[in-house]
Amino acid sequence: MDKDFEVLSVSSDLQGADVVKPYAAATSFTTVIDKDNSLANYFGFKIVPNGIFIDKDGVIRLIKQGFHVTNHEHLEAVEKLINGS
């Protein structure tokens, strides 16, 4: 069964937007660059990458600092969100 979700990536780096441009260009999903690190500052992120998962109504359902697809706990949490469990 197909799941209705979309991936949007926000890239930022304290060294500036030019540092993340190559990474943003290489993604297979929509990636925007946060030139001012506004998102990281808003959420108080101290490390990257991070995962913020928002439902179709705009409600934040999960925030994972240091999010990584090789972390079993992170993947399990995302799968639960996608499957609605």
Distance bins in CASP14 RR format, pairs under 12 A and 6 or more apart:
PFRMAT RR
TARGET T0000
AUTHOR 0000-0000-0000
RMODE 2
METHOD distances of the structure
MODEL  1
1 82 0 0 0 0 0 1 0 0 0 0 0
1 83 0 0 0 0 1 0 0 0 0 0 0
1 84 0 0 0 0 0 1 0 0 0 0 0
2 82 0 0 0 0 0 1 0 0 0 0 0
3 56 0 0 0 0 0 1 0 0 0 0 0
3 78 0 0 0 0 0 1 0 0 0 0 0
3 79 0 0 0 0 1 0 0 0 0 0 0
3 80 0 0 0 0 0 1 0 0 0 0 0
3 81 0 0 0 0 1 0 0 0 0 0 0
3 82 1 0 1 0 0 0 0 0 0 0 0
3 83 1 0 0 1 0 0 0 0 0 0 0
3 84 0 0 0 0 1 0 0 0 0 0 0
4 55 0 0 0 0 0 1 0 0 0 0 0
4 56 1 0 0 1 0 0 0 0 0 0 0
4 81 0 0 0 0 0 1 0 0 0 0 0
4 82 0 0 0 0 1 0 0 0 0 0 0
4 83 0 0 0 0 0 1 0 0 0 0 0
4 84 0 0 0 0 0 1 0 0 0 0 0
5 29 0 0 0 0 0 1 0 0 0 0 0
5 53 0 0 0 0 1 0 0 0 0 0 0
5 54 0 0 0 0 0 1 0 0 0 0 0
5 55 0 0 0 0 1 0 0 0 0 0 0
5 56 0 0 0 0 1 0 0 0 0 0 0
5 61 0 0 0 0 0 1 0 0 0 0 0
5 78 0 0 0 0 1 0 0 0 0 0 0
5 79 0 0 0 0 0 1 0 0 0 0 0
5 81 0 0 0 0 1 0 0 0 0 0 0
5 82 1 0 1 0 0 0 0 0 0 0 0
5 83 0 0 0 0 0 1 0 0 0 0 0
5 84 0 0 0 0 0 1 0 0 0 0 0
6 29 1 0 0 1 0 0 0 0 0 0 0
6 30 1 0 0 1 0 0 0 0 0 0 0
6 53 0 0 0 0 0 1 0 0 0 0 0
6 54 0 0 0 0 1 0 0 0 0 0 0
6 55 0 0 0 0 0 1 0 0 0 0 0
6 56 0 0 0 0 1 0 0 0 0 0 0
6 82 0 0 0 0 0 1 0 0 0 0 0
7 27 0 0 0 0 1 0 0 0 0 0 0
7 28 0 0 0 0 1 0 0 0 0 0 0
7 29 1 0 1 0 0 0 0 0 0 0 0
7 30 1 0 0 1 0 0 0 0 0 0 0
7 31 0 0 0 0 1 0 0 0 0 0 0
7 51 0 0 0 0 0 1 0 0 0 0 0
7 52 0 0 0 0 0 1 0 0 0 0 0
7 53 0 0 0 0 0 1 0 0 0 0 0
7 54 0 0 0 0 0 1 0 0 0 0 0
7 69 0 0 0 0 0 1 0 0 0 0 0
7 78 0 0 0 0 0 1 0 0 0 0 0
7 82 0 0 0 0 0 1 0 0 0 0 0
8 24 0 0 0 0 0 1 0 0 0 0 0
8 27 0 0 0 0 0 1 0 0 0 0 0
8 29 1 0 0 1 0 0 0 0 0 0 0
8 30 1 0 1 0 0 0 0 0 0 0 0
8 31 1 0 0 1 0 0 0 0 0 0 0
8 32 1 0 0 1 0 0 0 0 0 0 0
8 34 0 0 0 0 0 1 0 0 0 0 0
8 39 0 0 0 0 0 1 0 0 0 0 0
8 51 0 0 0 0 0 1 0 0 0 0 0
8 52 0 0 0 0 1 0 0 0 0 0 0
8 53 0 0 0 0 0 1 0 0 0 0 0
8 54 0 0 0 0 1 0 0 0 0 0 0
9 20 0 0 0 0 1 0 0 0 0 0 0
9 23 0 0 0 0 1 0 0 0 0 0 0
9 24 1 0 0 1 0 0 0 0 0 0 0
9 25 0 0 0 0 0 1 0 0 0 0 0
9 26 0 0 0 0 0 1 0 0 0 0 0
9 27 1 0 1 0 0 0 0 0 0 0 0
9 28 0 0 0 0 1 0 0 0 0 0 0
9 29 1 0 0 1 0 0 0 0 0 0 0
9 30 1 0 0 1 0 0 0 0 0 0 0
9 31 1 1 0 0 0 0 0 0 0 0 0
9 32 1 0 0 1 0 0 0 0 0 0 0
9 33 0 0 0 0 1 0 0 0 0 0 0
9 34 0 0 0 0 0 1 0 0 0 0 0
9 39 0 0 0 0 0 1 0 0 0 0 0
9 48 0 0 0 0 0 1 0 0 0 0 0
9 49 0 0 0 0 1 0 0 0 0 0 0
9 50 0 0 0 0 0 1 0 0 0 0 0
9 51 0 0 0 0 1 0 0 0 0 0 0
9 52 0 0 0 0 0 1 0 0 0 0 0
9 67 0 0 0 0 0 1 0 0 0 0 0
10 17 0 0 0 0 0 1 0 0 0 0 0
10 20 0 0 0 0 1 0 0 0 0 0 0
10 23 0 0 0 0 0 1 0 0 0 0 0
10 24 0 0 0 0 1 0 0 0 0 0 0
10 27 0 0 0 0 0 1 0 0 0 0 0
10 29 0 0 0 0 0 1 0 0 0 0 0
10 30 0 0 0 0 1 0 0 0 0 0 0
10 31 1 0 0 1 0 0 0 0 0 0 0
10 32 1 0 1 0 0 0 0 0 0 0 0
10 33 1 0 0 1 0 0 0 0 0 0 0
10 34 1 0 1 0 0 0 0 0 0 0 0
10 35 0 0 0 0 0 1 0 0 0 0 0
10 36 0 0 0 0 0 1 0 0 0 0 0
10 37 0 0 0 0 1 0 0 0 0 0 0
10 38 0 0 0 0 1 0 0 0 0 0 0
10 39 1 0 1 0 0 0 0 0 0 0 0
10 40 0 0 0 0 1 0 0 0 0 0 0
10 42 0 0 0 0 0 1 0 0 0 0 0
10 43 0 0 0 0 0 1 0 0 0 0 0
10 45 0 0 0 0 0 1 0 0 0 0 0
10 48 0 0 0 0 0 1 0 0 0 0 0
10 49 0 0 0 0 1 0 0 0 0 0 0
10 50 0 0 0 0 1 0 0 0 0 0 0
10 51 0 0 0 0 1 0 0 0 0 0 0
10 52 0 0 0 0 1 0 0 0 0 0 0
10 54 0 0 0 0 0 1 0 0 0 0 0
11 17 0 0 0 0 1 0 0 0 0 0 0
11 18 0 0 0 0 0 1 0 0 0 0 0
11 19 0 0 0 0 1 0 0 0 0 0 0
11 20 1 1 0 0 0 0 0 0 0 0 0
11 21 0 0 0 0 1 0 0 0 0 0 0
11 22 0 0 0 0 1 0 0 0 0 0 0
11 23 1 0 1 0 0 0 0 0 0 0 0
11 24 1 0 1 0 0 0 0 0 0 0 0
11 25 0 0 0 0 1 0 0 0 0 0 0
11 26 0 0 0 0 0 1 0 0 0 0 0
11 27 0 0 0 0 1 0 0 0 0 0 0
11 29 0 0 0 0 0 1 0 0 0 0 0
11 30 0 0 0 0 0 1 0 0 0 0 0
11 31 1 0 1 0 0 0 0 0 0 0 0
11 32 1 0 0 1 0 0 0 0 0 0 0
11 33 1 0 1 0 0 0 0 0 0 0 0
11 34 1 0 0 1 0 0 0 0 0 0 0
11 35 0 0 0 0 1 0 0 0 0 0 0
11 37 0 0 0 0 0 1 0 0 0 0 0
11 39 0 0 0 0 1 0 0 0 0 0 0
11 40 0 0 0 0 0 1 0 0 0 0 0
11 48 0 0 0 0 1 0 0 0 0 0 0
11 49 0 0 0 0 1 0 0 0 0 0 0
11 50 0 0 0 0 0 1 0 0 0 0 0
12 18 0 0 0 0 0 1 0 0 0 0 0
12 19 0 0 0 0 1 0 0 0 0 0 0
12 20 1 0 0 1 0 0 0 0 0 0 0
12 21 0 0 0 0 0 1 0 0 0 0 0
12 23 0 0 0 0 0 1 0 0 0 0 0
12 24 0 0 0 0 1 0 0 0 0 0 0
12 31 0 0 0 0 0 1 0 0 0 0 0
12 32 0 0 0 0 1 0 0 0 0 0 0
12 33 1 0 0 1 0 0 0 0 0 0 0
12 34 1 0 1 0 0 0 0 0 0 0 0
12 35 1 0 0 1 0 0 0 0 0 0 0
12 36 0 0 0 0 1 0 0 0 0 0 0
12 37 1 0 1 0 0 0 0 0 0 0 0
12 38 0 0 0 0 1 0 0 0 0 0 0
12 39 1 0 0 1 0 0 0 0 0 0 0
12 40 1 0 1 0 0 0 0 0 0 0 0
12 41 0 0 0 0 1 0 0 0 0 0 0
12 42 0 0 0 0 0 1 0 0 0 0 0
12 43 0 0 0 0 0 1 0 0 0 0 0
12 45 0 0 0 0 1 0 0 0 0 0 0
12 47 0 0 0 0 0 1 0 0 0 0 0
12 48 1 0 0 1 0 0 0 0 0 0 0
12 49 0 0 0 0 1 0 0 0 0 0 0
12 50 0 0 0 0 1 0 0 0 0 0 0
13 19 1 0 1 0 0 0 0 0 0 0 0
13 20 1 0 1 0 0 0 0 0 0 0 0
13 21 0 0 0 0 1 0 0 0 0 0 0
13 22 0 0 0 0 0 1 0 0 0 0 0
13 23 0 0 0 0 1 0 0 0 0 0 0
13 24 0 0 0 0 0 1 0 0 0 0 0
13 33 0 0 0 0 1 0 0 0 0 0 0
13 34 0 0 0 0 1 0 0 0 0 0 0
13 35 0 0 0 0 1 0 0 0 0 0 0
13 36 0 0 0 0 0 1 0 0 0 0 0
13 37 1 0 0 1 0 0 0 0 0 0 0
13 40 0 0 0 0 1 0 0 0 0 0 0
13 45 0 0 0 0 0 1 0 0 0 0 0
13 48 1 0 0 1 0 0 0 0 0 0 0
13 49 0 0 0 0 0 1 0 0 0 0 0
14 20 0 0 0 0 0 1 0 0 0 0 0
14 34 0 0 0 0 0 1 0 0 0 0 0
14 35 0 0 0 0 0 1 0 0 0 0 0
14 36 0 0 0 0 0 1 0 0 0 0 0
14 37 1 0 0 1 0 0 0 0 0 0 0
14 40 0 0 0 0 1 0 0 0 0 0 0
14 41 0 0 0 0 0 1 0 0 0 0 0
14 45 0 0 0 0 0 1 0 0 0 0 0
14 46 0 0 0 0 0 1 0 0 0 0 0
14 47 0 0 0 0 0 1 0 0 0 0 0
14 48 0 0 0 0 1 0 0 0 0 0 0
15 21 0 0 0 0 0 1 0 0 0 0 0
15 35 0 0 0 0 0 1 0 0 0 0 0
15 37 0 0 0 0 0 1 0 0 0 0 0
15 48 0 0 0 0 0 1 0 0 0 0 0
16 33 0 0 0 0 1 0 0 0 0 0 0
16 34 0 0 0 0 1 0 0 0 0 0 0
16 35 1 0 0 1 0 0 0 0 0 0 0
16 36 0 0 0 0 1 0 0 0 0 0 0
16 37 0 0 0 0 1 0 0 0 0 0 0
16 40 0 0 0 0 0 1 0 0 0 0 0
17 23 0 0 0 0 0 1 0 0 0 0 0
17 24 0 0 0 0 1 0 0 0 0 0 0
17 32 0 0 0 0 0 1 0 0 0 0 0
17 33 1 0 1 0 0 0 0 0 0 0 0
17 34 0 0 0 0 1 0 0 0 0 0 0
17 35 1 0 1 0 0 0 0 0 0 0 0
17 36 0 0 0 0 1 0 0 0 0 0 0
17 37 0 0 0 0 1 0 0 0 0 0 0
18 24 0 0 0 0 0 1 0 0 0 0 0
18 25 0 0 0 0 0 1 0 0 0 0 0
18 33 0 0 0 0 1 0 0 0 0 0 0
18 35 0 0 0 0 1 0 0 0 0 0 0
19 33 0 0 0 0 1 0 0 0 0 0 0
19 35 0 0 0 0 0 1 0 0 0 0 0
19 37 0 0 0 0 0 1 0 0 0 0 0
19 48 0 0 0 0 0 1 0 0 0 0 0
20 26 0 0 0 0 0 1 0 0 0 0 0
20 27 0 0 0 0 0 1 0 0 0 0 0
20 31 0 0 0 0 1 0 0 0 0 0 0
20 32 0 0 0 0 0 1 0 0 0 0 0
20 33 1 0 1 0 0 0 0 0 0 0 0
20 34 0 0 0 0 1 0 0 0 0 0 0
20 35 0 0 0 0 1 0 0 0 0 0 0
20 37 0 0 0 0 0 1 0 0 0 0 0
20 40 0 0 0 0 0 1 0 0 0 0 0
20 48 0 0 0 0 1 0 0 0 0 0 0
20 49 0 0 0 0 0 1 0 0 0 0 0
21 27 0 0 0 0 0 1 0 0 0 0 0
21 31 0 0 0 0 1 0 0 0 0 0 0
21 32 0 0 0 0 0 1 0 0 0 0 0
21 33 1 0 0 1 0 0 0 0 0 0 0
21 35 0 0 0 0 0 1 0 0 0 0 0
22 31 0 0 0 0 0 1 0 0 0 0 0
22 33 0 0 0 0 0 1 0 0 0 0 0
23 31 1 0 0 1 0 0 0 0 0 0 0
23 32 0 0 0 0 0 1 0 0 0 0 0
23 33 0 0 0 0 1 0 0 0 0 0 0
23 48 0 0 0 0 0 1 0 0 0 0 0
23 49 0 0 0 0 0 1 0 0 0 0 0
24 30 0 0 0 0 1 0 0 0 0 0 0
24 31 1 0 1 0 0 0 0 0 0 0 0
24 32 1 0 0 1 0 0 0 0 0 0 0
24 33 1 0 1 0 0 0 0 0 0 0 0
24 34 0 0 0 0 0 1 0 0 0 0 0
24 35 0 0 0 0 0 1 0 0 0 0 0
25 31 1 0 0 1 0 0 0 0 0 0 0
25 32 0 0 0 0 0 1 0 0 0 0 0
25 33 0 0 0 0 1 0 0 0 0 0 0
27 33 0 0 0 0 0 1 0 0 0 0 0
27 49 0 0 0 0 0 1 0 0 0 0 0
31 49 0 0 0 0 0 1 0 0 0 0 0
32 38 0 0 0 0 0 1 0 0 0 0 0
32 39 0 0 0 0 1 0 0 0 0 0 0
33 39 0 0 0 0 0 1 0 0 0 0 0
34 40 1 0 0 1 0 0 0 0 0 0 0
34 41 0 0 0 0 1 0 0 0 0 0 0
34 42 0 0 0 0 1 0 0 0 0 0 0
34 43 0 0 0 0 0 1 0 0 0 0 0
34 45 0 0 0 0 0 1 0 0 0 0 0
34 48 0 0 0 0 0 1 0 0 0 0 0
34 50 0 0 0 0 0 1 0 0 0 0 0
34 52 0 0 0 0 0 1 0 0 0 0 0
36 42 0 0 0 0 0 1 0 0 0 0 0
37 43 0 0 0 0 0 1 0 0 0 0 0
37 44 0 0 0 0 1 0 0 0 0 0 0
37 45 0 0 0 0 1 0 0 0 0 0 0
37 46 0 0 0 0 0 1 0 0 0 0 0
37 48 0 0 0 0 0 1 0 0 0 0 0
37 50 0 0 0 0 0 1 0 0 0 0 0
38 44 0 0 0 0 0 1 0 0 0 0 0
38 45 0 0 0 0 0 1 0 0 0 0 0
39 45 1 0 0 1 0 0 0 0 0 0 0
39 48 0 0 0 0 0 1 0 0 0 0 0
39 49 0 0 0 0 0 1 0 0 0 0 0
39 50 0 0 0 0 1 0 0 0 0 0 0
39 51 0 0 0 0 0 1 0 0 0 0 0
39 52 1 0 0 1 0 0 0 0 0 0 0
39 63 0 0 0 0 0 1 0 0 0 0 0
40 46 0 0 0 0 1 0 0 0 0 0 0
40 47 0 0 0 0 1 0 0 0 0 0 0
40 48 1 0 0 1 0 0 0 0 0 0 0
40 49 0 0 0 0 0 1 0 0 0 0 0
40 50 1 0 0 1 0 0 0 0 0 0 0
40 51 0 0 0 0 0 1 0 0 0 0 0
40 52 0 0 0 0 0 1 0 0 0 0 0
40 63 0 0 0 0 0 1 0 0 0 0 0
40 65 0 0 0 0 0 1 0 0 0 0 0
40 66 0 0 0 0 0 1 0 0 0 0 0
42 50 0 0 0 0 0 1 0 0 0 0 0
42 52 0 0 0 0 0 1 0 0 0 0 0
42 60 0 0 0 0 0 1 0 0 0 0 0
42 63 0 0 0 0 0 1 0 0 0 0 0
43 50 1 0 0 1 0 0 0 0 0 0 0
43 51 0 0 0 0 1 0 0 0 0 0 0
43 52 1 0 0 1 0 0 0 0 0 0 0
43 60 0 0 0 0 1 0 0 0 0 0 0
43 63 1 0 0 1 0 0 0 0 0 0 0
43 64 0 0 0 0 0 1 0 0 0 0 0
43 65 0 0 0 0 1 0 0 0 0 0 0
43 66 0 0 0 0 0 1 0 0 0 0 0
44 50 0 0 0 0 1 0 0 0 0 0 0
44 52 0 0 0 0 0 1 0 0 0 0 0
44 63 0 0 0 0 0 1 0 0 0 0 0
44 65 0 0 0 0 1 0 0 0 0 0 0
45 51 0 0 0 0 1 0 0 0 0 0 0
45 52 0 0 0 0 1 0 0 0 0 0 0
45 63 0 0 0 0 1 0 0 0 0 0 0
45 64 0 0 0 0 0 1 0 0 0 0 0
45 65 1 0 1 0 0 0 0 0 0 0 0
45 66 0 0 0 0 1 0 0 0 0 0 0
45 67 0 0 0 0 0 1 0 0 0 0 0
46 65 1 0 0 1 0 0 0 0 0 0 0
46 66 0 0 0 0 1 0 0 0 0 0 0
47 64 0 0 0 0 0 1 0 0 0 0 0
47 65 1 0 1 0 0 0 0 0 0 0 0
47 66 1 0 1 0 0 0 0 0 0 0 0
47 67 0 0 0 0 1 0 0 0 0 0 0
47 68 0 0 0 0 0 1 0 0 0 0 0
48 64 0 0 0 0 0 1 0 0 0 0 0
48 65 0 0 0 0 1 0 0 0 0 0 0
48 66 1 0 0 1 0 0 0 0 0 0 0
48 67 0 0 0 0 1 0 0 0 0 0 0
48 68 0 0 0 0 0 1 0 0 0 0 0
49 64 0 0 0 0 1 0 0 0 0 0 0
49 65 0 0 0 0 1 0 0 0 0 0 0
49 66 1 0 1 0 0 0 0 0 0 0 0
49 67 1 0 1 0 0 0 0 0 0 0 0
49 68 1 0 0 1 0 0 0 0 0 0 0
49 69 0 0 0 0 1 0 0 0 0 0 0
49 70 0 0 0 0 0 1 0 0 0 0 0
49 71 0 0 0 0 0 1 0 0 0 0 0
49 74 0 0 0 0 0 1 0 0 0 0 0
50 62 0 0 0 0 0 1 0 0 0 0 0
50 63 1 0 0 1 0 0 0 0 0 0 0
50 64 1 0 0 1 0 0 0 0 0 0 0
50 65 1 0 1 0 0 0 0 0 0 0 0
50 66 1 0 1 0 0 0 0 0 0 0 0
50 67 1 0 1 0 0 0 0 0 0 0 0
50 68 0 0 0 0 1 0 0 0 0 0 0
50 74 0 0 0 0 0 1 0 0 0 0 0
51 60 0 0 0 0 0 1 0 0 0 0 0
51 61 0 0 0 0 0 1 0 0 0 0 0
51 62 1 0 0 1 0 0 0 0 0 0 0
51 63 1 0 0 1 0 0 0 0 0 0 0
51 64 1 0 1 0 0 0 0 0 0 0 0
51 65 1 0 0 1 0 0 0 0 0 0 0
51 66 1 0 0 1 0 0 0 0 0 0 0
51 67 1 1 0 0 0 0 0 0 0 0 0
51 68 0 0 0 0 1 0 0 0 0 0 0
51 69 0 0 0 0 0 1 0 0 0 0 0
51 71 0 0 0 0 0 1 0 0 0 0 0
51 74 0 0 0 0 1 0 0 0 0 0 0
51 75 0 0 0 0 0 1 0 0 0 0 0
51 77 0 0 0 0 1 0 0 0 0 0 0
51 78 0 0 0 0 1 0 0 0 0 0 0
51 81 0 0 0 0 0 1 0 0 0 0 0
52 58 0 0 0 0 0 1 0 0 0 0 0
52 59 0 0 0 0 0 1 0 0 0 0 0
52 60 1 0 0 1 0 0 0 0 0 0 0
52 61 0 0 0 0 1 0 0 0 0 0 0
52 62 1 0 0 1 0 0 0 0 0 0 0
52 63 1 0 1 0 0 0 0 0 0 0 0
52 64 0 0 0 0 1 0 0 0 0 0 0
52 65 0 0 0 0 1 0 0 0 0 0 0
52 66 0 0 0 0 0 1 0 0 0 0 0
52 67 0 0 0 0 1 0 0 0 0 0 0
52 78 0 0 0 0 0 1 0 0 0 0 0
52 81 0 0 0 0 0 1 0 0 0 0 0
53 59 0 0 0 0 1 0 0 0 0 0 0
53 60 1 0 0 1 0 0 0 0 0 0 0
53 61 1 0 1 0 0 0 0 0 0 0 0
53 62 1 0 1 0 0 0 0 0 0 0 0
53 63 1 0 0 1 0 0 0 0 0 0 0
53 64 0 0 0 0 1 0 0 0 0 0 0
53 67 0 0 0 0 1 0 0 0 0 0 0
53 74 0 0 0 0 0 1 0 0 0 0 0
53 75 0 0 0 0 0 1 0 0 0 0 0
53 77 0 0 0 0 1 0 0 0 0 0 0
53 78 1 0 0 1 0 0 0 0 0 0 0
53 79 0 0 0 0 0 1 0 0 0 0 0
53 80 0 0 0 0 0 1 0 0 0 0 0
53 81 1 0 1 0 0 0 0 0 0 0 0
53 82 0 0 0 0 1 0 0 0 0 0 0
53 84 0 0 0 0 0 1 0 0 0 0 0
54 60 1 0 1 0 0 0 0 0 0 0 0
54 61 1 0 0 1 0 0 0 0 0 0 0
54 62 0 0 0 0 1 0 0 0 0 0 0
54 63 0 0 0 0 1 0 0 0 0 0 0
54 81 0 0 0 0 1 0 0 0 0 0 0
55 61 1 0 1 0 0 0 0 0 0 0 0
55 62 0 0 0 0 1 0 0 0 0 0 0
55 81 1 0 0 1 0 0 0 0 0 0 0
55 82 0 0 0 0 0 1 0 0 0 0 0
55 84 0 0 0 0 1 0 0 0 0 0 0
56 81 0 0 0 0 0 1 0 0 0 0 0
56 82 0 0 0 0 0 1 0 0 0 0 0
56 84 0 0 0 0 0 1 0 0 0 0 0
59 81 0 0 0 0 0 1 0 0 0 0 0
60 81 0 0 0 0 0 1 0 0 0 0 0
61 77 0 0 0 0 1 0 0 0 0 0 0
61 78 0 0 0 0 1 0 0 0 0 0 0
61 80 0 0 0 0 1 0 0 0 0 0 0
61 81 1 0 1 0 0 0 0 0 0 0 0
61 82 0 0 0 0 0 1 0 0 0 0 0
61 84 0 0 0 0 1 0 0 0 0 0 0
62 73 0 0 0 0 0 1 0 0 0 0 0
62 74 0 0 0 0 1 0 0 0 0 0 0
62 75 0 0 0 0 0 1 0 0 0 0 0
62 76 0 0 0 0 0 1 0 0 0 0 0
62 77 1 0 1 0 0 0 0 0 0 0 0
62 78 1 0 0 1 0 0 0 0 0 0 0
62 79 0 0 0 0 0 1 0 0 0 0 0
62 80 0 0 0 0 1 0 0 0 0 0 0
62 81 1 0 1 0 0 0 0 0 0 0 0
62 82 0 0 0 0 0 1 0 0 0 0 0
62 84 0 0 0 0 0 1 0 0 0 0 0
63 74 0 0 0 0 0 1 0 0 0 0 0
63 77 0 0 0 0 0 1 0 0 0 0 0
63 78 0 0 0 0 0 1 0 0 0 0 0
63 81 0 0 0 0 0 1 0 0 0 0 0
64 71 0 0 0 0 1 0 0 0 0 0 0
64 73 0 0 0 0 1 0 0 0 0 0 0
64 74 1 0 1 0 0 0 0 0 0 0 0
64 75 0 0 0 0 0 1 0 0 0 0 0
64 76 0 0 0 0 0 1 0 0 0 0 0
64 77 1 0 0 1 0 0 0 0 0 0 0
64 78 0 0 0 0 1 0 0 0 0 0 0
64 81 0 0 0 0 0 1 0 0 0 0 0
65 71 0 0 0 0 0 1 0 0 0 0 0
65 74 0 0 0 0 0 1 0 0 0 0 0
66 73 0 0 0 0 0 1 0 0 0 0 0
66 74 0 0 0 0 1 0 0 0 0 0 0
67 73 0 0 0 0 0 1 0 0 0 0 0
67 74 1 0 1 0 0 0 0 0 0 0 0
67 75 0 0 0 0 1 0 0 0 0 0 0
67 77 0 0 0 0 1 0 0 0 0 0 0
67 78 0 0 0 0 1 0 0 0 0 0 0
68 74 1 0 0 1 0 0 0 0 0 0 0
68 75 0 0 0 0 1 0 0 0 0 0 0
68 78 0 0 0 0 0 1 0 0 0 0 0
69 75 1 0 0 1 0 0 0 0 0 0 0
69 76 0 0 0 0 0 1 0 0 0 0 0
69 77 0 0 0 0 0 1 0 0 0 0 0
69 78 0 0 0 0 1 0 0 0 0 0 0
69 79 0 0 0 0 0 1 0 0 0 0 0
71 77 0 0 0 0 1 0 0 0 0 0 0
71 78 0 0 0 0 0 1 0 0 0 0 0
72 78 0 0 0 0 0 1 0 0 0 0 0
72 79 0 0 0 0 0 1 0 0 0 0 0
73 79 0 0 0 0 0 1 0 0 0 0 0
73 80 0 0 0 0 0 1 0 0 0 0 0
74 80 0 0 0 0 0 1 0 0 0 0 0
74 81 0 0 0 0 0 1 0 0 0 0 0
75 81 0 0 0 0 0 1 0 0 0 0 0
75 82 0 0 0 0 0 1 0 0 0 0 0
76 82 0 0 0 0 0 1 0 0 0 0 0
76 83 0 0 0 0 0 1 0 0 0 0 0
76 85 0 0 0 0 0 1 0 0 0 0 0
77 83 0 0 0 0 0 1 0 0 0 0 0
77 84 0 0 0 0 0 1 0 0 0 0 0
77 85 0 0 0 0 0 1 0 0 0 0 0
78 84 0 0 0 0 0 1 0 0 0 0 0
78 85 0 0 0 0 0 1 0 0 0 0 0
79 85 0 0 0 0 1 0 0 0 0 0 0
END
